[in-house]
Amino acid sequence: MARKCHFTGKRTRFGKSVSRRGLPKYKGGIGLKTTGISRRTFKPNIQRVRAWVNGRTVRLKVSTTALKSGWVVKPPIGPKNKKKQKE
């Protein structure tokens, strides 16, 4: 299963990290020079949680944004199978 949020669809994004040297012109230098560009990843904060979906408890990968927003319904607390009460 991929690193993806079940509710928001957040997943790993790709970008670039730019290394520069020099003093900016507004600070009195001759400008910034790019010395290297490398690929990097931006990973969302994904948590594995138990959620209540269609009357069943299931494990989902969910971003913390979805958890804070209240999109995840936690399962009810108690035994999995209710035992019959003795008379």
C-alpha positions as CSV (number, residue, x, y, z in Angstrom):
1,M,0.0,0.0,0.0
2,A,1.4,3.4,-1.0
3,R,2.0,6.4,1.3
4,K,-1.3,8.1,0.5
5,C,-4.0,9.5,2.7
6,H,-7.4,7.7,2.4
7,F,-9.3,11.0,2.9
8,T,-7.3,13.9,1.5
9,G,-5.3,12.1,-1.2
10,K,-2.0,13.5,0.0
11,R,1.0,11.6,-1.2
12,T,4.7,12.0,-1.7
13,R,5.6,15.0,-3.8
14,F,8.8,15.7,-5.7
15,G,10.7,19.0,-5.9
16,K,14.2,20.5,-6.1
17,S,16.7,21.7,-3.6
18,V,18.7,24.7,-5.0
19,S,22.1,25.4,-3.5
20,R,23.3,29.0,-4.0
21,R,26.4,31.0,-3.0
22,G,27.2,34.7,-3.1
23,L,25.8,37.9,-1.6
24,P,22.4,39.2,-2.9
25,K,22.5,42.4,-4.8
26,Y,20.2,44.2,-2.4
27,K,22.8,43.5,0.3
28,G,25.6,45.0,-1.8
29,G,26.9,41.8,-3.5
30,I,27.0,40.8,-7.2
31,G,24.1,38.4,-6.9
32,L,23.4,34.8,-6.0
33,K,24.9,32.1,-8.1
34,T,23.4,28.6,-8.4
35,T,25.9,25.9,-7.6
36,G,23.8,22.8,-7.6
37,I,20.2,21.5,-8.1
38,S,19.2,18.2,-6.6
39,R,15.9,16.3,-6.4
40,R,14.2,15.9,-3.1
41,T,10.9,14.6,-1.7
42,F,8.2,16.2,0.4
43,K,6.5,13.4,2.4
44,P,3.1,14.0,4.2
45,N,2.7,12.9,7.8
46,I,0.8,9.7,7.3
47,Q,-0.4,7.6,10.3
48,R,-2.0,4.1,10.4
49,V,-5.2,4.3,12.4
50,R,-8.2,2.2,13.1
51,A,-11.4,3.8,11.8
52,W,-15.1,2.9,11.8
53,V,-16.2,2.4,8.2
54,N,-19.6,0.9,7.2
55,G,-20.1,-0.7,10.6
56,R,-16.7,-2.3,10.7
57,T,-13.3,-1.5,12.1
58,V,-10.6,-1.1,9.4
59,R,-7.1,0.1,9.4
60,L,-6.4,3.1,7.2
61,K,-3.5,5.3,6.3
62,V,-4.5,8.8,7.1
63,S,-2.8,12.2,7.2
64,T,-2.7,14.1,10.4
65,T,-4.7,16.9,8.6
66,A,-7.6,14.5,8.3
67,L,-7.2,13.4,11.9
68,K,-7.3,17.0,13.2
69,S,-10.2,17.9,10.9
70,G,-12.4,15.1,12.4
71,W,-12.8,13.2,9.1
72,V,-11.8,9.9,10.9
73,V,-14.5,8.2,13.0
74,K,-12.9,6.1,15.7
75,P,-14.4,2.7,16.4
76,P,-16.6,2.2,19.5
77,I,-14.8,1.0,22.6
78,G,-15.7,-2.5,23.8
79,P,-15.3,-6.2,23.0
80,K,-15.3,-7.2,19.4
81,N,-18.1,-9.7,19.8
82,K,-20.8,-9.1,22.4
83,K,-21.2,-12.1,24.7
84,K,-24.7,-13.3,25.5
85,Q,-25.7,-12.3,29.0
86,K,-26.4,-15.2,31.3
87,E,-29.8,-15.3,32.8
